[in-house]
Amino acid sequence: MANLAEVETWEAPGEIDPGTFSVIMGMYENIGREMMITLERSAWTSIINLCRDFSVGIADHACNLVAVPDTALPVQAMTMQRIMKSTAQFFEGEIEDGDVLMCNLAYLGNTHMGEPLLASPVFHEGELMFWSMARGHLADMGTPAYVPTYPYSKDLYSEGLKIPPIKLFERGKLRRDVLELYLGNLRARTNSHGDLMAHVACTWRGKEQLASLIERYGPETVRRYTAALLDYTSRRVGADIRKMRPGTYYGEDWMDSNGYGTKNVPVRTKLTVEDDMWVVDLSECPPQMIGTLNASLHGATEAAVVGTLAFCVDPSIPKNEGFHRHVEIICPEGTICSATAPFSTQHSTTGAAEVVYRALMRAAAGATPEMSAAGSTLIQWSTYIGVDERNGDNKLWAYANFNECGGGGAASGVDGSPCMMEMGVAGAMTFMSTEMEEWLYPVLVKQQEIKTDSQGAGQWRGGPGVTTHVTGHGSSAMDVYTACWGHNNLSHGTVGGSGGIGGTVYAFDPAKPDERHFYSGLGKFQLPKGWEYVVIASGGGGYGDPYDRDPAAVAEDVRDEIVSIDAARHDYGVVLDAETLAVDEAATAVRRAELKAERGPAPLNSPMEPGTSTLRQSLMTNRDTFTDLDRDPSEDSSPDLYGR
C-alpha cells in the first residue's frame, strides 16, 4: 500500500550523466506516444479514434506531472495531475497494484464531467513509483440529450453522471458493480464500454512500459533522473522568462454568450513578468454565472494559463511540473475562471478556459512579441441526433462533428495552419476523412472548402476558414446541438495583424435556397429531413504588419484562392495584374506607403472591443431569418427531441 504523505517530491543529488538523462527523457516521451497510440487504436467512437480528443500523461508517486507527449491537448494534459492527486488522496493508504482509479469531478481538478480521468498506479517491490493516466472526451456521459456536452446545463446535476473517486479495477479484478453503475446511466452501452476499456488499456500500456524503465535502470536511478527532468524544465523555463520584457501587461477577450442571454462575457487577464516568474491575475473576470462556460481554477483554467505560457518559451522544453513552478495564478473564488459547485463547467475547455488562452496571449504579446501568436479559430462543432433509417432498424444515432473548424493563428515566421481547432488543443486534434464520416453516420457532406478572405491579414497570415455543408442521408429529421463560438467575436490578430472574419451557422431547404435560417452559436434547433446545415468557421488571426508581407506570397495566396485580388490590394497593399496575377512592384510600393500613412502605427492586438464579428449580418438578406438560441434562465433543461 502507498502512503502519499511520505514524500512530496524526489530529489536529484549527485552527478547526472547527460547520456542517461537524454535516454530516460526520451523514454518518457516514447511511453506517452505508445499510450496515445493504444487509446487511439482501441477506442470505439470517432471523437477519440478519429478526431483524437484525448490526452495521456505520467505522474510520479506524489502526483507531480512528469511527462505528456507533444500530441496531447494542453487544456486536458497540463493539469491532469490535479485530478490525479485528488483521486489518489481519496484512496490514500488503500492504493494497491492492479487498481484502476476513475473520477470526473471538475471541482477536484478535472476539466468537465465528459472527460473522466482513468489511472493505474505503478509499483516496484511494493513502492508506488508512478501513475499512468488517460483522459478522453467521451461521446456520452448521461446528459439530458445524447450529446458529449449539453449546451443548456444549468448546474452539475444537469451535466450527466457524476463520478467521485472510485476503483474500476481492484487488485487487478474488474468491479462489475461499478461498471454496471456506469454503463447503466449511458445510452450507447457498447460504444461506451469500448471507450472505457480503451482508456484502461492505455493506462496498462503505460504501466507496463514504466515498469520496464524501472527494471532497466533501478528505482534509485529512475527517481534521481525523474527529479532532474523536472529541474531541467524549470531551469529552461526560468531562463526563457528572464529573456522577456519585465513588467505588467493586460489582455482581454470575450465569449459570445452563456446560452442564457448574457452576451460578450469578458475574460480579463493581467500578466506580470518578474525575474523567473509569471504572475497571472484573473481577479477582474466576471462572477460565475448560469450556463456551461464556467471553469474550475485547478482544472481547465490552470491548464489554459500554463498552456498559453508554454507557447511563449522554447517549444523543445519538456512539458511537466517544472512549468508550474514558475506560474502564480491570482483568481478569487467564485468567478467564471474559478467557479464553485454546483455551477456548470460543461463547456469549460471551449468556454472560459479557451478565452483565457486568447486574453493571456494578447497580454503576452507585450512581454514577448516574438513568441506570441494570433488567435486561432473559435471552435465550431455541432452534434447531430436522429433516427438512422438506412437499414430499416430505426436506431437512434448521434454524431459529434469536429470537422467544422477553421484555421489557426499565425506566429512570427509562420502562417496559421489550415483545418484546426482552437488554441487549447494546439492543433493536436484531427479532421476525420469525409469517407469515414459518411460511412459511420447517416450524413452526406455536400460541400467542404476553404473560405476565401476568412483569415486575418499579417506579415504572416492566419490559416483560412472552412465552409461545410451537411445534410442527413438516410436519417430522419435531426436535432442539431451547436457549440459554435465566434459569431459575435473574432480570432484576434497580433503585433499588427488583423483578426479573422468570425463564424456563423444556418440551415435551408434546398427547394428554397434563398430563404436561409441563421442561428446563434450555442443551443439547439431541429433540422428537417432533407435540409442542409451550413457552418462557416473563421480563419485565424494574422501576425505582423500585413504591409510587410512578401508580395510574392500574397500573389501565391491569390492563386490558391485563400486571398481575393481585392483583399490583396486593400489588406496587403499588393497590386496584381488581373490576368497573370503578376505583382506590380512600383504600384505596390506606392499603395503600401499610402495605406501605412492612412492607418498610422499598427495596433499590438486587433480587435480591441467585443462584438466585432459581422459575418452573419453581411450574409443575411431580407428573405433570411435569425433565431437566437439563448434560453430564458427560468426554463428547465428539456430532454432531446426523441425523449431518449
Number of C-alpha atoms within 10 A of each C-alpha: 13 20 17 18 11 9 10 12 14 19 15 19 10 7 8 13 9 9 9 13 18 12 11 19 18 12 15 22 19 16 25 29 19 18 27 26 14 21 29 26 13 18 26 21 19 21 24 24 20 20 20 23 23 26 31 32 32 30 25 23 27 23 24 26 27 23 25 28 22 17 19 25 25 27 30 30 30 29 28 31 28 19 27 29 20 19 25 26 18 14 17 15 13 12 23 20 19 18 21 26 23 26 26 25 26 29 23 20 25 30 35 28 29 30 25 26 29 30 32 28 26 28 21 15 7 11 15 20 22 24 30 29 32 31 29 25 22 24 27 22 29 25 24 21 27 29 24 24 30 29 28 29 26 24 17 20 14 18 26 22 20 19 15 14 22 19 23 22 20 16 13 12 12 15 14 11 9 14 15 12 11 20 18 12 15 20 18 18 14 11 18 21 17 15 23 21 17 21 28 24 19 30 30 22 22 32 25 14 21 24 18 12 17 18 12 11 13 13 16 12 17 21 20 18 24 23 20 19 24 24 19 16 21 23 16 18 25 20 14 14 22 14 13 21 17 19 12 17 19 20 21 21 28 25 26 24 24 24 26 22 16 14 16 17 20 22 27 22 28 21 26 21 20 15 16 20 18 23 16 23 19 23 19 14 22 15 16 19 19 21 25 31 29 32 34 30 30 23 32 36 32 27 28 30 28 24 25 26 22 18 16 22 20 12 10 9 16 24 25 25 22 24 24 22 17 19 17 17 18 15 20 16 15 19 22 31 33 26 25 19 12 11 24 29 37 31 26 25 26 27 28 30 30 32 29 32 27 30 26 29 34 31 26 29 22 23 24 17 22 17 17 26 33 37 36 39 38 35 27 29 21 24 22 23 26 26 19 22 15 14 8 8 9 14 13 17 16 24 23 22 19 22 23 25 30 35 34 36 35 32 28 19 12 16 22 28 21 23 23 32 29 27 30 26 23 20 20 19 22 18 17 17 12 14 10 11 19 14 11 12 18 21 19 18 17 12 10 17 12 22 20 19 24 29 37 38 33 30 27 28 37 39 32 34 34 27 22 22 19 18 22 25 17 20 22 20 20 24 21 21 26 25 22 25 27 28 29 23 25 36 35 33 36 35 26 21 31 33 35 40 30 30 34 27 23 21 23 20 17 12 9 9 12 14 17 24 17 22 22 26 29 27 21 22 15 15 22 17 16 18 19 22 23 22 24 29 36 39 40 42 39 40 38 30 24 26 25 13 19 13 23 15 13 29 23 14 18 20 14 12 15 20 24 18 22 16 18 22 17 15 20 25 26 29 27 23 11 10 6 9 16 14 17 13 14 10 14 19 14 13 18 21 13 12 16 14 9 9 9 8 10 16 17 21 26 23 21 15 13 18 17 16 22 16 19 21 11 8 11 16 12 8 9 15 13 14 11 13 17 21 17 10 14 7 10 11 16 12 12 16 14 13 9 10
